[in-house]
Each structure stands twice: as structure tokens, then as C-alpha cells.
Amino acid sequence: MRPPSLTARRVAAASVGLVLAAGAAACGPEDNDAKASAGDSTPHKGGTLTVLNSAPQQDFDPARLYTSGGGNVPSLVFRTLTTRNRENGAAGTEVVPDLATDTGRPNKDATVWTYTLKKGLKYEDGTAITSADIKYGIERSFAPELSGGAPYLRDWLVGAAGYQGPYKDKKGLSAIETPDERTIVFHLNKPEGEFPYLATQTQTTPVPKSKDTGTKYEEHPVSSGPYKVVTNENDGEHLVLARNTNWSASTDAERKAYPDKIDVRSGLDSSVINQRLSASQGADAAAVTTDTNLGPAELAKVTGDKKLAARVGTGHFGYTNYLAFNPNVKPFDNPKVRQAISYAIDRSSVINAAGGSALAEPATTFLPDQKSFGYTPYDVFPAGETGNAAKAKELLKEAGHANGLTITLAHSNSKDFETSPEIATAVQDALKKAGITVKLQGLEDNDYSDKIHNVKTEPGFFLAHWGADWPSGGPFLAPIFDGRQIVRDGANFNTGFLDDKSVNAEIDAINKLTDLDAAAKRWGALDKKIGEQALTVPLFHPVYKRLYGEDIRNVVISDWTGVLDISQVAVK
């Protein structure tokens, strides 16, 4: 997942809506239903679910969405070859079949993946879903006018790099074969053991060619899921979804589809959303949010009210906030300076600046602390809870800065509790104890994003964050540390400009593995190896706390998204 500021997912995420607009300890249906204020806790079909959001659900087109299943609301309309397991906690990080009968069948070296569609799949108009529709849906995602989706297929499919989509190139992608109506075969230019994860992206949503209206398709995309679009006003600001009567639960083990109707209203202030969910008056009693967290002040108020506290979903998403170094800028070209800063950091003060321990957990690894990512505990530069100023000064002396040094930290002026002034000030205060004077350079969010991801303007020292496109070490480590992914004429995420042949080779070796548990262990080992180079300073992993209405039942929060799964919710 790209960082939230760079994706309309995203975070994501990631999107990622952002994937953040998107857990280990998750509030499951047993926890929340047992604490519900009154009435039958068993989920029932019927009623209207209201969704209160700040960001509109723009780009409601499977080609243009980034996160797996397109995020929360789109996954009610768009089915994909595979999907995330809709269960609480770690069980929710597994990839499972959706339109396909399994998660994919690879050839010996994982360069060819074959899928067979389930029988009886239908669109909202009753016509059959075919493999050709999935091939066409993928091809249209290459069209420049429908850009925005995940880039992996362009990178992975044989001969796809220069493809411009079916509107300009009628021949289509020869790397995707459809030998019959239920079979689709993908030919990749390199081994990719994680292709089943990629198949969760909305680019594998079937799109009937005869119903494709190009850039207007988002106004009424043809549903393959349990709900269809009835209303889409102001580019996703107001969405109304109703049941797709041609969807069959017998072909879909993941989506519960309890409510009869979904009413999504966006453009609301976050404080208003939380006030309405807290009060739970009228339709708001059967309401949730898919993009608004509780802030520190709101959380303090909620925690003091047992009834409200029982209506808070807690989740963890694969996401890391960190300090980044540009080793091409002095004095960060000296590893000892980077190590000194790593030792000097005070994670307790950073976490307080991020909203406290209820909203942030300390990080000493780049990978999130979840098994699916291959999390392997390590702390190469142990700073303790409040920083090791003595060790930092020792390293600075060895680096030729016995009298300290002055550096600049770039950050965003956005009040996001991640790259914001509060976090920057906490870093500034911690480094001061080690004799490091930090000047703060605050930038508006868009300017900040543009600057830190441009190789020509990247600062020497700045706040950053990264979220996973899927719960694995691959999309977490490769974009940041694979030297072949350094982009010199576009958005670059390898901010440490690491181009280590052994790291690149290990990334390739792990990508060949179709045993995802074995791959996870090697991602964890690689994380530690990279961490020793002090190109980043992991700070914290966020925790998501979101209110839901008092009539909401069957709350499921997986570690894949970290937030309430709307496909599982009941309002009766």
C-alpha cells in the first residue's frame, strides 16, 4: 500500500478511501455483541446500514481502486478472483477463493498461474460471469484514463509494460489466456509466489465489455457482489447500494450481506461523525464509519463511558511510521550518524505525540509485528523507552561530531499524528539530549509528499510511513529497499537508495516461494539484515479505534485491514 497521502486508497489502506480509510487484538462479534446495550445479539438479515465517512468514495471503478477488494464499500459490489478471509485477527490475513475455486494453481517455478471460476456466477442483470470478463477487466485497468490501481500486473505480466488498454489496443494482453469460459491463465515474466494476494485487487473484477462505458463506468458499475449501485451522487459523496438479487451466497462464503440496503454519506467532519455515532440517534444507531478514527481527546472521553467503550472496534493494520534518511545528503552519508540518531530516539515521547499507547505501539522493526509479514523481533540499536543519549554521543564523537551537530527534519503540517508537527517536535526534543540540534521544516501535505518522493528534492532526514498492499513482507520491503525499484523520473519510495545485490537477490528468491509461511520467515530475516544498515528508524505502529452505532451486530476486524469489515455487519 502506498502511504495514504499518495493514494486514493490508501492506508491505506491502504489504501487505502485510503487503506487507512481503510488488527492483533481485534474486537470480534462475541466481545461486542455481549456488551451491546439491549436486544437480540444474533445477526439477522434486513434493515439499512448507514455509513458515515469524511472522504467520498471516489473512483468507484474496479480499474482505478487500489486496495484489496477496493476497500470496504467497493468489496460489496466487486468480487475478485481471490479475497481476504473475513475473520477476526490473524485468521483474517489469509487469502481465500472468491470468484475462483481456489487461490490459484502455479506451475513449477510460479511463473504461470491458473484459475478456474466457480459455477453459477452471475452479474446483477443475471448474465453469466466469464473468464473473458476478468481478462477484459484487467486490460481496461491499463488504460491511462483509468489509472490509479495497483501497478503490479503491469510489472508482472509478460509483455505488459507498454500496454495502453483495450480502447487503444484491441489485441489485448497475450499474457492472459482464457481457454474456456471458466479458465483464466496468467503468464508472468518472473516467479511470483504471492500472486494469490495480487488476485485480491479489484483489477481482477469481471467487467462485461458490452457494458463498459469508460470513465463513466464508475457511475453504475455492473455488480458481481451482493449489492448493486442504485445511487452515486457527487463522485461518491452519497452512495446507495441495494441487494443484487442475482448474487448467490452459495458461491460466496465470505460476504454475509445482512442489511437490505447500504446508505453511504461522506463529506462529514470527523468530529461530527464521532458525535453522531456516540449519540446513536435514529438511523445513526445502525451506522458505522469506514474511514474515521477516534482521536486522543475523543478516545479519552469514550474510555470513561462503559457503554461507549463497548462500542469501540480495535484493530491493527500492517503499517509502520518511521524516520527516513537520505544517505546522499551529509551528514547522513555517515552510518555512525544514522546509528546515533537511532540510539537517541525516545519512543515513549513519540507515542505520546501520536495519541498515546492506546493509539500507537512502539516499533523497532520495519516490518509490522504480525506473523503474516514474517515479523522477527530485533532491536539493532536499543534505545530503551526514552532513548540512549550516552551511546548516541559516543557514536557522534566517532563520526567527528564530538561537539554535536545541527540537522533539519522535514515533516508535514497535516494534523495526522504520523508525520505531523507533534511527532517532529518529539523527535527534536529527544535528539537534543544527545547533543543534536534539530531544525524543523514543516511543509503542506501535498508539497511534503512531492518533495520526499522525488530523488532530486528528497531531504536528508524526514518522517515517513508505509502500509502493506497485502499482509506479507513482500509489498512492505521491496518498494522501500529493492534497488531496482528506485525511480528517478517519478514517485520514488526507496528513499534510502539501497541497491544491495544480496538484498535484491534475496527478494527474488523469496518471491519464488509459494509456501507463504516459509516466505514469511525469510522476509523477517531480511528485515533484520536491512535494519542493520540504519536507513530508517522505526517509530511506531498505529492502532485503530473506531466507534459504531448501538444497533450494529457481528463486528469483525481482521489484521488484513485493521478496521470493521462492512461485509459482515448486521443491523438487526
KEVEX-163720 format. One record per residue (C-alpha): x, y, z; residue in three letters. Coordinates in steps of 0.001 Angstrom, whole numbers, always signed. Layout:
% residues N
{{X,Y,Z},ALA} ...
//
This chain:
% residues 572
{{+0,+0,+0},MET} {{+1260,+3358,-802},ARG} {{+1259,+5919,+2006},PRO} {{-2187,+7490,+2495},PRO} {{-1083,+10843,+1131},SER} {{-135,+9196,-2159},LEU} {{-3108,+7008,-2797},THR} {{-6739,+7469,-3017},ALA} {{-6860,+4340,-1153},ARG} {{-4822,+4002,+606},ARG} {{-3951,+3098,+4359},VAL} {{-4158,+2501,+3404},ALA} {{-5104,+1054,+3110},ALA} {{-4039,+1019,+2010},ALA} {{-5257,+2062,+940},SER} {{-6233,+2615,+1396},VAL} {{-10800,+5759,+640},GLY} {{-7314,+5184,+1992},LEU} {{-6296,+1807,+3176},VAL} {{-6383,+3599,+6440},LEU} {{-9694,+4956,+5454},ALA} {{-9481,+1544,+5447},ALA} {{-5815,-5909,+13790},GLY} {{-3523,-8379,+16672},ALA} {{-6206,-7728,+19253},ALA} {{-9494,-7366,+17463},ALA} {{-12989,-6925,+18825},CYS} {{-14961,-9841,+17489},GLY} {{-18686,-10439,+17427},PRO} {{-18581,-12234,+20763},GLU} {{-16896,-9301,+22502},ASP} {{-19105,-6608,+21080},ASN} {{-22438,-8408,+20982},ASP} {{-22072,-9428,+24616},ALA} {{-21722,-5772,+25519},LYS} {{-24467,-4427,+23269},ALA} {{-26877,-2152,+25053},SER} {{-30017,-4222,+24555},ALA} {{-31887,-6673,+22385},GLY} {{-31032,-9815,+20469},ASP} {{-27315,-10051,+19741},SER} {{-27771,-12607,+16942},THR} {{-27232,-11052,+13496},PRO} {{-30310,-11061,+11254},HIS} {{-30955,-10114,+7664},LYS} {{-32748,-6864,+6862},GLY} {{-32645,-3173,+7638},GLY} {{-30491,-299,+6403},THR} {{-26846,+162,+7297},LEU} {{-25700,+3784,+7332},THR} {{-22050,+4611,+6669},VAL} {{-20759,+7985,+7879},LEU} {{-17465,+8977,+6250},ASN} {{-15259,+12005,+5815},SER} {{-13792,+11115,+2394},ALA} {{-16104,+10395,-563},PRO} {{-15829,+7013,-2292},GLN} {{-14330,+8437,-5471},GLN} {{-13233,+6412,-8493},ASP} {{-15865,+3715,-7969},PHE} {{-14391,+1732,-10829},ASP} {{-12512,-1548,-10265},PRO} {{-9744,-409,-12612},ALA} {{-9000,+2679,-10537},ARG} {{-9218,+1326,-6996},LEU} {{-6055,+251,-5229},TYR} {{-6703,-1774,-2075},THR} {{-7695,-5434,-1957},SER} {{-11342,-5614,-2894},GLY} {{-11218,-1844,-3353},GLY} {{-11550,-1349,+369},GLY} {{-14653,-1738,+2471},ASN} {{-17626,-429,+495},VAL} {{-16461,-1444,-3013},PRO} {{-15952,-5056,-1879},SER} {{-19741,-5271,-1531},LEU} {{-20097,-4660,-5276},VAL} {{-16880,-6042,-6746},PHE} {{-15861,-9667,-6401},ARG} {{-12344,-10742,-7343},THR} {{-10527,-13992,-8123},LEU} {{-9437,-14272,-4505},THR} {{-10241,-12225,-1422},THR} {{-9262,-11744,+2195},ARG} {{-10555,-14162,+4803},ASN} {{-13324,-12266,+6609},ARG} {{-12355,-13287,+10156},GLU} {{-11075,-11614,+13282},ASN} {{-7409,-11006,+13967},GLY} {{-4610,-13078,+12453},ALA} {{-7013,-15515,+10765},ALA} {{-8121,-12584,+8630},GLY} {{-4697,-12256,+6995},THR} {{-5243,-15394,+4923},GLU} {{-6106,-15209,+1240},VAL} {{-9099,-17359,+217},VAL} {{-11020,-18067,-3019},PRO} {{-13702,-15651,-4183},ASP} {{-14797,-16000,-7818},LEU} {{-12256,-18783,-8254},ALA} {{-12488,-22309,-6913},THR} {{-9108,-21997,-5184},ASP} {{-6349,-19448,-4603},THR} {{-4577,-20371,-7837},GLY} {{-2515,-23225,-9244},ARG} {{+1096,-22321,-10071},PRO} {{+3456,-24123,-12417},ASN} {{+6751,-25399,-11020},LYS} {{+8521,-22025,-10896},ASP} {{+5426,-19856,-10134},ALA} {{+5605,-18023,-13478},THR} {{+2241,-19366,-14672},VAL} {{-905,-19214,-12529},TRP} {{-4186,-20874,-13477},THR} {{-7641,-20174,-12031},TYR} {{-10983,-21879,-12555},THR} {{-14176,-19907,-11921},LEU} {{-16963,-21289,-9760},LYS} {{-20125,-22436,-11487},LYS} {{-23255,-20299,-11403},GLY} {{-21605,-16858,-11110},LEU} {{-23863,-14046,-12327},LYS} {{-23907,-10273,-12719},TYR} {{-26723,-8114,-11356},GLU} {{-28595,-8469,-14679},ASP} {{-28498,-12268,-14490},GLY} {{-25922,-12813,-17235},THR} {{-23072,-15237,-16609},ALA} {{-19634,-14078,-15432},ILE} {{-16892,-15499,-17661},THR} {{-13119,-15662,-17661},SER} {{-13113,-13321,-20678},ALA} {{-14794,-10687,-18494},ASP} {{-11975,-10914,-15953},ILE} {{-9363,-10657,-18705},LYS} {{-11143,-7586,-20091},TYR} {{-11449,-6036,-16625},GLY} {{-7694,-6356,-16172},ILE} {{-6950,-4985,-19637},GLU} {{-9048,-1850,-19139},ARG} {{-7099,-1133,-15929},SER} {{-4100,-419,-18196},PHE} {{-5931,+2441,-19936},ALA} {{-4325,+5796,-18990},PRO} {{-7748,+7364,-18415},GLU} {{-8498,+4680,-15814},LEU} {{-5212,+4866,-13920},SER} {{-4904,+4650,-10145},GLY} {{-4977,+929,-9452},GLY} {{-2166,-1281,-8202},ALA} {{+808,-1378,-10635},PRO} {{+1812,-4996,-10107},TYR} {{+157,-6519,-13180},LEU} {{+1965,-4071,-15438},ARG} {{+5240,-5170,-13855},ASP} {{+4494,-8893,-13594},TRP} {{+2667,-9893,-16800},LEU} {{+4769,-10846,-19808},VAL} {{+4861,-8023,-22354},GLY} {{+2516,-5758,-20379},ALA} {{+4838,-2843,-19602},ALA} {{+3843,-728,-22604},GLY} {{+244,-1860,-22971},TYR} {{-2252,+1038,-23166},GLN} {{-5537,-773,-22591},GLY} {{-8288,-2097,-24887},PRO} {{-9512,+1318,-26030},TYR} {{-6223,+1895,-27891},LYS} {{-5012,-1681,-28381},ASP} {{-7764,-4087,-29418},LYS} {{-5411,-7084,-29395},LYS} {{-5378,-7225,-25608},GLY} {{-2811,-8892,-23376},LEU} {{-1420,-12159,-24737},SER} {{-64,-12895,-21230},ALA} {{-3638,-13658,-20118},ILE} {{-5294,-16665,-21732},GLU} {{-8920,-17782,-21458},THR} {{-9090,-21262,-22994},PRO} {{-12727,-21615,-21931},ASP} {{-15412,-19624,-20109},GLU} {{-14289,-20739,-16662},ARG} {{-10484,-20849,-17025},THR} {{-8008,-17976,-16938},ILE} {{-4225,-18340,-17145},VAL} {{-1615,-15705,-16265},PHE} {{+1922,-15767,-17692},HIS} {{+4417,-13838,-15575},LEU} {{+7878,-12616,-16501},ASN} {{+9330,-13749,-13172},LYS} {{+8342,-16088,-10326},PRO} {{+5695,-14595,-8029},GLU} {{+4653,-16842,-5171},GLY} {{+2331,-14145,-3836},GLU} {{+136,-13956,-6930},PHE} {{-2891,-15169,-4884},PRO} {{-2583,-11935,-2861},TYR} {{-2455,-9827,-6001},LEU} {{-5599,-11585,-7232},ALA} {{-7493,-9854,-4394},THR} {{-7007,-6482,-6125},GLN} {{-10091,-5079,-7860},THR} {{-8328,-5221,-11224},GLN} {{-9403,-8924,-11288},THR} {{-13066,-7883,-11009},THR} {{-15054,-9048,-14059},PRO} {{-16306,-6287,-16349},VAL} {{-18655,-7152,-19241},PRO} {{-17225,-5492,-22351},LYS} {{-20694,-4684,-23681},SER} {{-21488,-2670,-20531},LYS} {{-18176,-769,-20321},ASP} {{-18761,+2982,-20516},THR} {{-15151,+4019,-19980},GLY} {{-14663,+6827,-17479},THR} {{-18417,+6860,-16808},LYS} {{-18455,+3218,-15712},TYR} {{-17958,+4287,-12093},GLU} {{-21435,+5870,-12105},GLU} {{-23022,+2419,-12411},HIS} {{-20508,-428,-12426},PRO} {{-22056,-3826,-13092},VAL} {{-22164,-5706,-9800},SER} {{-20739,-9163,-9248},SER} {{-21184,-8891,-5468},GLY} {{-24133,-8985,-3063},PRO} {{-25044,-5320,-3628},TYR} {{-25556,-3117,-6675},LYS} {{-25223,+647,-7045},VAL} {{-28563,+2451,-7019},VAL} {{-27287,+5987,-6423},THR} {{-23874,+7607,-6900},ASN} {{-24045,+11354,-6324},GLU} {{-21251,+13933,-6423},ASN} {{-18492,+11465,-7296},ASP} {{-19086,+9082,-4437},GLY} {{-20225,+11574,-1803},GLU} {{-23580,+9826,-1499},HIS} {{-23851,+6153,-2422},LEU} {{-26872,+3920,-2048},VAL} {{-26473,+184,-2503},LEU} {{-29343,-2317,-2732},ALA} {{-29362,-6086,-2889},ARG} {{-28167,-7770,-6075},ASN} {{-30829,-10453,-6392},THR} {{-28659,-12469,-8781},ASN} {{-25870,-12849,-6237},TRP} {{-25887,-16237,-4554},SER} {{-24453,-16925,-1118},ALA} {{-23740,-20475,-2316},SER} {{-20897,-19064,-4450},THR} {{-19667,-16569,-1841},ASP} {{-18534,-17879,+1530},ALA} {{-17061,-14551,+2637},GLU} {{-19696,-11814,+2399},ARG} {{-22627,-12148,+4811},LYS} {{-24770,-9414,+3209},ALA} {{-27108,-8978,+6177},TYR} {{-28575,-5474,+5523},PRO} {{-31081,-4906,+2723},ASP} {{-29631,-1501,+1934},LYS} {{-26364,+403,+2444},ILE} {{-26541,+4216,+2626},ASP} {{-23085,+5846,+2427},VAL} {{-22842,+9558,+3270},ARG} {{-19495,+11322,+3020},SER} {{-18001,+14792,+3255},GLY} {{-18610,+14904,+7005},LEU} {{-16256,+16376,+9584},ASP} {{-14569,+13645,+11630},SER} {{-15759,+15156,+14911},SER} {{-19330,+15191,+13620},VAL} {{-19067,+11531,+12622},ILE} {{-17882,+10503,+16067},ASN} {{-20545,+12650,+17766},GLN} {{-23288,+11041,+15698},ARG} {{-22005,+7518,+16321},LEU} {{-21700,+8294,+20010},SER} {{-25271,+9595,+20269},ALA} {{-26680,+6770,+18085},SER} {{-29934,+8605,+17444},GLN} {{-32364,+7428,+14765},GLY} {{-30621,+5949,+11700},ALA} {{-27251,+6614,+13356},ASP} {{-27908,+3727,+15757},ALA} {{-27358,+1447,+12755},ALA} {{-24291,+3325,+11487},ALA} {{-20573,+2694,+11114},VAL} {{-17621,+4586,+9660},THR} {{-15052,+3112,+7294},THR} {{-12557,+5970,+7433},ASP} {{-12726,+7877,+10725},THR} {{-10698,+7001,+13819},ASN} {{-11159,+8257,+17330},LEU} {{-8618,+10930,+18181},GLY} {{-6793,+11155,+21536},PRO} {{-9296,+13573,+23125},ALA} {{-12317,+11640,+21837},GLU} {{-10842,+8351,+22977},LEU} {{-10314,+9705,+26493},ALA} {{-13984,+10659,+26664},LYS} {{-15165,+7337,+25270},VAL} {{-12959,+5322,+27607},THR} {{-14675,+6929,+30582},GLY} {{-18101,+5723,+29436},ASP} {{-18597,+1949,+29698},LYS} {{-21466,+1873,+27205},LYS} {{-19489,+3836,+24624},LEU} {{-16319,+1864,+25284},ALA} {{-18244,-1319,+24471},ALA} {{-18902,+135,+21017},ARG} {{-15283,+724,+20026},VAL} {{-13675,-1611,+17499},GLY} {{-9915,-2022,+17925},THR} {{-7702,-3174,+15084},GLY} {{-4155,-3396,+13791},HIS} {{-3168,-2953,+10163},PHE} {{+251,-3680,+8664},GLY} {{+1677,-170,+8885},TYR} {{+4870,+1440,+10164},THR} {{+5699,+5060,+10917},ASN} {{+9402,+5789,+10749},TYR} {{+12242,+8263,+10322},LEU} {{+13935,+8105,+6923},ALA} {{+17480,+9053,+5954},PHE} {{+18839,+10094,+2586},ASN} {{+22431,+8801,+2678},PRO} {{+23314,+11031,-265},ASN} {{+22928,+14096,+1971},VAL} {{+25546,+14960,+4613},LYS} {{+25903,+14110,+7485},PRO} {{+23562,+11137,+6866},PHE} {{+26094,+9586,+4493},ASP} {{+27934,+8529,+7649},ASN} {{+26381,+5337,+9111},PRO} {{+27527,+6320,+12604},LYS} {{+25396,+9476,+12454},VAL} {{+22377,+7417,+11441},ARG} {{+23124,+4934,+14219},GLN} {{+23479,+7755,+16756},ALA} {{+20034,+9074,+15874},ILE} {{+18646,+5533,+16131},SER} {{+20014,+5242,+19671},TYR} {{+18858,+8721,+20685},ALA} {{+15197,+8345,+19757},ILE} {{+12680,+8472,+22604},ASP} {{+9804,+6235,+21503},ARG} {{+7761,+6983,+24614},SER} {{+7543,+10673,+23764},SER} {{+6840,+9867,+20108},VAL} {{+3977,+7575,+21088},ILE} {{+2555,+10235,+23391},ASN} {{+2693,+12663,+20468},ALA} {{+848,+10103,+18326},ALA} {{-2035,+9995,+20816},GLY} {{-764,+7658,+23498},GLY} {{-278,+3926,+23888},SER} {{-3921,+3190,+23048},ALA} {{-3362,+4550,+19521},LEU} {{+278,+3652,+18871},ALA} {{+2637,+802,+19703},GLU} {{+6456,+1133,+19702},PRO} {{+8331,-288,+16715},ALA} {{+11945,-1410,+16497},THR} {{+11452,-3478,+13312},THR} {{+10451,-2131,+9931},PHE} {{+8024,-4989,+9370},LEU} {{+4776,-4775,+11353},PRO} {{+4563,-7065,+14371},ASP} {{+2292,-9649,+12754},GLN} {{+3100,-13227,+11802},LYS} {{+1881,-12934,+8220},SER} {{+4563,-10337,+7487},PHE} {{+7267,-12584,+8898},GLY} {{+7756,-10407,+11968},TYR} {{+11051,-11303,+13635},THR} {{+11779,-9311,+16802},PRO} {{+15022,-7357,+16760},TYR} {{+16379,-4096,+18113},ASP} {{+19699,-3363,+16428},VAL} {{+20160,-3,+18134},PHE} {{+18447,-402,+21521},PRO} {{+17319,+2968,+22750},ALA} {{+15118,+1745,+25572},GLY} {{+11851,+3531,+26191},GLU} {{+13340,+7028,+26453},THR} {{+16473,+6947,+24285},GLY} {{+20143,+6197,+24899},ASN} {{+21742,+9634,+24724},ALA} {{+25109,+8408,+26041},ALA} {{+25529,+5831,+23272},LYS} {{+24394,+8374,+20693},ALA} {{+27043,+10891,+21862},LYS} {{+29713,+8186,+21714},GLU} {{+28864,+7425,+18084},LEU} {{+28720,+11108,+17183},LEU} {{+32228,+11543,+18565},LYS} {{+33428,+8636,+16428},GLU} {{+31779,+10297,+13445},ALA} {{+33684,+13526,+14064},GLY} {{+30918,+15436,+15801},HIS} {{+32174,+15493,+19386},ALA} {{+30555,+18890,+19895},ASN} {{+27235,+17772,+18461},GLY} {{+25687,+18722,+15147},LEU} {{+22728,+20565,+13658},THR} {{+20357,+18881,+11216},ILE} {{+16955,+19563,+9624},THR} {{+13909,+17319,+9940},LEU} {{+11221,+17674,+7265},ALA} {{+7632,+16903,+8238},HIS} {{+4083,+17517,+7133},SER} {{+1940,+20254,+8629},ASN} {{-1048,+17921,+8406},SER} {{-2520,+17014,+11797},LYS} {{-2330,+13294,+11135},ASP} {{-414,+12204,+14269},PHE} {{+2051,+10449,+11947},GLU} {{+4236,+12873,+10033},THR} {{+2839,+15913,+11801},SER} {{+4425,+18696,+13890},PRO} {{+3669,+16841,+17134},GLU} {{+5774,+13842,+16082},ILE} {{+8537,+16076,+14707},ALA} {{+8739,+18022,+17962},THR} {{+9013,+14795,+19979},ALA} {{+11951,+13731,+17794},VAL} {{+13513,+17167,+18149},GLN} {{+13337,+17022,+21942},ASP} {{+14796,+13513,+22102},ALA} {{+17774,+14269,+19878},LEU} {{+18561,+17419,+21815},LYS} {{+19537,+15232,+24789},LYS} {{+22217,+13647,+22614},ALA} {{+23645,+16982,+21516},GLY} {{+21819,+17040,+18194},ILE} {{+20048,+20290,+17346},THR} {{+17092,+19650,+15066},VAL} {{+15577,+22400,+12942},LYS} {{+12040,+21621,+11843},LEU} {{+10889,+22163,+8264},GLN} {{+7113,+21923,+8027},GLY} {{+5502,+21588,+4601},LEU} {{+1920,+21455,+3407},GLU} {{+852,+17865,+2864},ASP} {{+970,+17767,-954},ASN} {{+4267,+19646,-1083},ASP} {{+5674,+17327,+1554},TYR} {{+4661,+14211,-352},SER} {{+6061,+15533,-3613},ASP} {{+9355,+16533,-2018},LYS} {{+10165,+13347,-127},ILE} {{+9350,+11079,-3083},HIS} {{+11389,+12947,-5690},ASN} {{+15035,+11872,-5932},VAL} {{+16053,+15436,-6831},LYS} {{+14401,+17077,-3829},THR} {{+14401,+14362,-1164},GLU} {{+15549,+15806,+2204},PRO} {{+18292,+14231,+4248},GLY} {{+16043,+13477,+7232},PHE} {{+12249,+13241,+7300},PHE} {{+9186,+11497,+8709},LEU} {{+7627,+8750,+6615},ALA} {{+5193,+5854,+6768},HIS} {{+4320,+2740,+4792},TRP} {{+1332,+428,+4676},GLY} {{+1003,-3019,+3139},ALA} {{-815,-3773,-113},ASP} {{-1439,-7193,+1397},TRP} {{-283,-8840,+4639},PRO} {{+3153,-10057,+3603},SER} {{+6728,-8853,+3795},GLY} {{+6988,-8591,+0},GLY} {{+4983,-5434,-712},PRO} {{+6369,-3985,+2515},PHE} {{+10105,-4404,+1978},LEU} {{+10546,-4471,-1809},ALA} {{+9265,-969,-2691},PRO} {{+11418,+581,+52},ILE} {{+14623,-1461,-217},PHE} {{+14847,-3136,-3648},ASP} {{+17468,-1181,-5604},GLY} {{+15761,-1987,-8901},ARG} {{+12693,-79,-7726},GLN} {{+14500,+3241,-7389},ILE} {{+12532,+5618,-9610},VAL} {{+14479,+8616,-10880},ARG} {{+11769,+10230,-13004},ASP} {{+8657,+9658,-10869},GLY} {{+7463,+8834,-7369},ALA} {{+10324,+7032,-5613},ASN} {{+9803,+5094,-2382},PHE} {{+13289,+3623,-1941},ASN} {{+14231,+6757,-41},THR} {{+17453,+5244,+1334},GLY} {{+18610,+4466,-2234},PHE} {{+19585,+985,-1108},LEU} {{+20817,-1089,-4045},ASP} {{+22395,-4083,-2376},ASP} {{+22844,-7069,-4711},LYS} {{+22411,-9551,-1865},SER} {{+19169,-7871,-761},VAL} {{+17848,-7806,-4331},ASN} {{+18756,-11469,-4795},ALA} {{+17015,-12493,-1579},GLU} {{+13873,-10619,-2614},ILE} {{+13871,-12592,-5876},ASP} {{+14471,-15869,-4038},ALA} {{+11608,-15287,-1609},ILE} {{+9276,-14288,-4435},ASN} {{+9708,-17753,-5928},LYS} {{+8210,-19399,-2849},LEU} {{+4573,-20463,-2986},THR} {{+4773,-21648,+636},ASP} {{+3787,-18331,+2207},LEU} {{+4726,-19411,+5757},ASP} {{+8256,-20243,+4605},ALA} {{+8398,-16952,+2716},ALA} {{+7306,-15026,+5806},ALA} {{+10244,-16352,+7840},LYS} {{+12690,-15202,+5204},ARG} {{+11072,-11760,+4955},TRP} {{+11631,-11418,+8694},GLY} {{+15296,-12356,+8409},ALA} {{+15747,-9917,+5529},LEU} {{+14133,-7158,+7566},ASP} {{+16765,-7589,+10256},LYS} {{+19599,-7612,+7723},LYS} {{+18374,-4361,+6191},ILE} {{+17743,-2843,+9625},GLY} {{+21420,-3156,+10460},GLU} {{+22177,-533,+7794},GLN} {{+20253,+2151,+9735},ALA} {{+18487,+3600,+6701},LEU} {{+15321,+4077,+8737},THR} {{+14361,+4416,+12391},VAL} {{+11081,+2554,+13048},PRO} {{+8963,+4590,+15468},LEU} {{+5516,+3059,+15954},PHE} {{+2688,+1010,+14521},HIS} {{-752,+2682,+14687},PRO} {{-3767,+1179,+16456},VAL} {{-7211,+1923,+15039},TYR} {{-10118,+2752,+17328},LYS} {{-13495,+3326,+15721},ARG} {{-16966,+3800,+17128},LEU} {{-20050,+2077,+15740},TYR} {{-23765,+2521,+16417},GLY} {{-25545,+705,+19233},GLU} {{-27647,-1440,+16854},ASP} {{-24620,-2796,+14992},ILE} {{-24020,-6532,+15292},ARG} {{-21383,-9004,+14114},ASN} {{-18311,-6791,+14275},VAL} {{-15357,-8461,+12556},VAL} {{-11923,-6818,+12408},ILE} {{-9100,-8643,+10668},SER} {{-5378,-7957,+10733},ASP} {{-5564,-7521,+6955},TRP} {{-7462,-4209,+7163},THR} {{-7431,-3362,+10873},GLY} {{-10954,-1942,+10659},VAL} {{-14544,-3164,+10842},LEU} {{-15454,-5338,+7858},ASP} {{-18651,-3922,+6424},ILE} {{-19435,-7188,+4613},SER} {{-20023,-8913,+7958},GLN} {{-22153,-6290,+9710},VAL} {{-25792,-6767,+10667},ALA} {{-28127,-4046,+11922},VAL} {{-30780,-6297,+13495},LYS} 
//
